[in-house]
């Protein structure tokens, strides 16, 4: 397998692992100029062809994650349920499709 094919397969893997809507929490970011603070949660917008994970951070930022440079993880089922409960407590009712 050549380098191009290897990178393409890795990008496809990243797109499968982090589909749009996936919730992540940042552990650390290697950006000396404008990093997103550790512990910030966000939602995956898309994974580009360079395997960068484009995010909409809960603090309003939109900086992408770079695999191998930034450290992050998916939210656990328990964390997702807790977020959903917090949103319900704030009076945000889910929108149901008809």
C-alpha positions as CSV (number, residue, x, y, z in Angstrom):
1,X,0.0,0.0,0.0
2,X,1.4,3.4,-1.0
3,X,1.4,6.5,1.2
4,X,-1.6,8.1,-0.6
5,X,-3.7,5.0,-0.2
6,X,-2.7,4.7,3.5
7,X,-3.7,8.3,4.1
8,X,-7.0,7.8,2.3
9,X,-7.8,4.8,4.4
10,X,-6.9,6.6,7.6
11,X,-9.2,9.5,6.6
12,X,-12.1,7.1,5.9
13,X,-11.5,5.6,9.3
14,X,-11.6,9.0,11.0
15,X,-14.8,9.9,9.1
16,X,-16.4,6.6,10.3
17,X,-15.2,7.1,13.9
18,X,-16.2,10.8,14.2
19,X,-19.4,11.4,12.1
20,X,-21.1,14.8,12.3
21,X,-22.9,15.3,15.6
22,X,-20.4,13.2,17.6
23,X,-19.7,14.9,21.0
24,X,-16.0,15.2,22.0
25,X,-14.2,16.7,24.9
26,X,-10.7,18.3,24.4
27,X,-8.0,17.0,26.7
28,X,-5.2,19.3,25.3
29,X,-4.5,21.3,22.1
30,X,-1.1,21.9,20.6
31,X,-1.8,25.5,19.3
32,X,0.5,28.2,20.8
33,X,-1.6,31.1,19.4
34,X,-5.2,30.4,20.1
35,X,-5.9,27.0,21.7
36,X,-9.3,25.9,22.8
37,X,-9.1,25.4,26.6
38,X,-8.7,21.9,27.9
39,X,-12.1,20.4,29.1
40,X,-14.1,22.2,26.4
41,X,-16.8,20.1,24.8
42,X,-17.9,20.4,21.2
43,X,-19.7,18.8,18.3
44,X,-18.1,17.3,15.2
45,X,-19.2,19.3,12.1
46,X,-17.2,17.1,9.6
47,X,-13.9,15.4,9.0
48,X,-12.0,16.8,6.0
49,X,-9.8,15.0,3.5
50,X,-6.7,15.7,5.6
51,X,-8.5,13.9,8.5
52,X,-8.8,17.1,10.5
53,X,-11.9,17.0,12.7
54,X,-13.8,20.3,12.3
55,X,-15.6,21.3,15.5
56,X,-18.2,23.6,16.8
57,X,-17.0,24.1,20.3
58,X,-19.5,24.9,23.1
59,X,-17.6,28.1,23.8
60,X,-18.3,29.4,20.3
61,X,-14.9,28.5,18.8
62,X,-14.6,26.5,15.5
63,X,-11.0,25.4,15.6
64,X,-10.3,21.9,14.1
65,X,-8.7,19.0,15.9
66,X,-5.6,17.4,14.4
67,X,-5.1,13.7,15.1
68,X,-1.7,13.1,16.7
69,X,-1.2,16.7,17.8
70,X,-4.3,17.3,19.8
71,X,-5.7,15.1,22.6
72,X,-9.4,14.4,22.8
73,X,-12.0,11.7,23.5
74,X,-15.7,11.0,22.8
75,X,-18.1,11.7,25.5
76,X,-19.3,8.6,27.4
77,X,-22.9,7.5,27.3
78,X,-23.3,8.8,30.8
79,X,-21.9,12.2,29.9
80,X,-24.2,12.4,26.9
81,X,-27.2,11.5,29.1
82,X,-26.1,14.1,31.7
83,X,-25.9,16.8,29.0
84,X,-29.4,15.8,27.7
85,X,-30.8,16.1,31.3
86,X,-29.1,19.5,31.7
87,X,-30.7,20.7,28.5
88,X,-34.1,19.5,29.7
89,X,-33.7,21.2,33.1
90,X,-33.0,24.5,31.3
91,X,-36.4,24.3,29.6
92,X,-35.1,23.3,26.2
93,X,-37.6,20.8,24.9
94,X,-36.5,18.5,22.1
95,X,-38.0,19.1,18.7
96,X,-39.9,16.1,17.4
97,X,-40.3,15.6,13.6
98,X,-43.7,14.9,12.2
